[in-house]
């Protein structure tokens, strides 16, 4: 990909957008490593949940199996509240300084 200013500008843009001092090759390599890690996790989870490590089959199932979808806005809200409750309970175990501001689940309306 061409970037006006050449390789030096590309390095500057990486620093500006990531705050990291990485070469383009190193950044690309890190991205490839992350994709490999995520794919491995997906394959392990797919094997446990769906009985397959085939990512294409896993993705197809995630996209088409209606059993994996919420049936109502209330279900979505309840699941979000449950997840937030678990997160709030875990905060003291992970952080020494606790947030003062509360976090809450707010439903988004269709226009949002």
C-alpha positions as CSV (number, residue, x, y, z in Angstrom):
1,X,0.0,0.0,0.0
2,X,1.3,3.4,-0.9
3,X,1.5,6.1,1.8
4,X,2.5,9.6,0.7
5,X,5.9,10.2,2.4
6,X,7.0,6.6,2.1
7,X,8.2,4.3,4.8
8,X,9.1,7.0,7.3
9,X,5.5,8.4,7.1
10,X,4.1,4.9,7.6
11,X,6.2,4.4,10.7
12,X,5.0,7.9,12.0
13,X,1.4,6.9,11.3
14,X,1.8,3.7,13.2
15,X,3.2,5.6,16.2
16,X,0.4,8.2,16.0
17,X,-2.4,5.7,15.8
18,X,-1.1,3.1,18.2
19,X,1.4,5.0,20.4
20,X,3.8,2.1,19.7
21,X,7.3,2.3,18.2
22,X,6.8,-0.6,15.8
23,X,8.0,-1.2,12.3
24,X,5.3,-2.0,9.7
25,X,6.7,-5.6,9.5
26,X,6.5,-6.0,13.2
27,X,3.0,-4.6,13.4
28,X,1.9,-6.9,10.6
29,X,3.5,-9.9,12.3
30,X,1.7,-9.0,15.6
31,X,-1.6,-8.9,13.7
32,X,-1.0,-12.3,12.1
33,X,-0.1,-13.8,15.5
34,X,-3.3,-12.4,17.0
35,X,-5.4,-13.8,14.1
36,X,-3.8,-17.2,14.7
37,X,-4.5,-17.0,18.5
38,X,-8.1,-16.0,17.9
39,X,-8.7,-18.8,15.4
40,X,-7.2,-21.3,17.8
41,X,-9.6,-20.2,20.6
42,X,-12.5,-20.3,18.1
43,X,-11.6,-23.9,17.1
44,X,-11.3,-25.0,20.8
45,X,-14.6,-23.5,21.7
46,X,-16.2,-24.8,18.6
47,X,-15.1,-28.3,19.4
48,X,-16.4,-28.0,23.0
49,X,-19.7,-26.5,22.1
50,X,-20.5,-27.7,18.5
51,X,-18.3,-30.8,18.2
52,X,-16.2,-29.4,15.4
53,X,-12.9,-27.5,15.0
54,X,-13.8,-26.5,11.4
55,X,-14.1,-22.6,11.5
56,X,-16.3,-22.5,8.5
57,X,-18.8,-24.8,10.2
58,X,-18.5,-22.9,13.5
59,X,-19.2,-19.6,11.8
60,X,-22.1,-21.0,9.8
61,X,-23.7,-22.3,13.0
62,X,-23.2,-19.0,14.8
63,X,-24.8,-17.1,12.0
64,X,-27.7,-19.4,11.3
65,X,-28.7,-21.4,14.4
66,X,-31.8,-19.6,15.7
67,X,-31.3,-21.3,19.1
68,X,-28.3,-19.1,19.6
69,X,-30.3,-15.9,19.1
70,X,-32.2,-13.9,21.7
71,X,-36.0,-14.0,21.3
72,X,-36.8,-10.6,22.8
73,X,-35.4,-7.3,23.9
74,X,-36.1,-8.4,27.5
75,X,-33.8,-11.4,27.1
76,X,-31.0,-9.2,25.8
77,X,-31.5,-6.8,28.7
78,X,-31.6,-9.6,31.2
79,X,-28.4,-11.1,29.8
80,X,-26.6,-7.7,29.9
81,X,-27.7,-7.1,33.5
82,X,-26.4,-10.6,34.4
83,X,-23.1,-9.9,32.8
84,X,-22.8,-6.5,34.4
85,X,-23.5,-8.0,37.8
86,X,-20.8,-10.6,37.4
87,X,-18.3,-7.9,36.2
88,X,-19.1,-5.7,39.2
89,X,-18.5,-8.6,41.6
90,X,-15.1,-9.3,39.9
91,X,-13.9,-5.7,39.9
92,X,-12.4,-5.7,43.5
93,X,-10.4,-8.9,42.7
94,X,-8.8,-7.3,39.6
95,X,-8.3,-3.6,40.5
96,X,-7.0,-1.9,43.6
97,X,-8.7,1.4,42.8
98,X,-12.4,1.0,42.4
99,X,-14.5,3.2,40.1
100,X,-16.7,5.8,41.8
101,X,-19.1,6.1,38.9
102,X,-21.7,3.3,38.5
103,X,-22.2,1.4,35.3
104,X,-25.7,0.5,34.1
105,X,-27.4,-1.2,31.3
106,X,-29.4,1.2,29.1
107,X,-31.6,0.0,26.3
108,X,-31.0,1.5,23.0
109,X,-34.1,2.4,21.0
110,X,-34.5,1.6,17.3
111,X,-33.6,5.2,16.3
112,X,-30.3,4.9,18.1
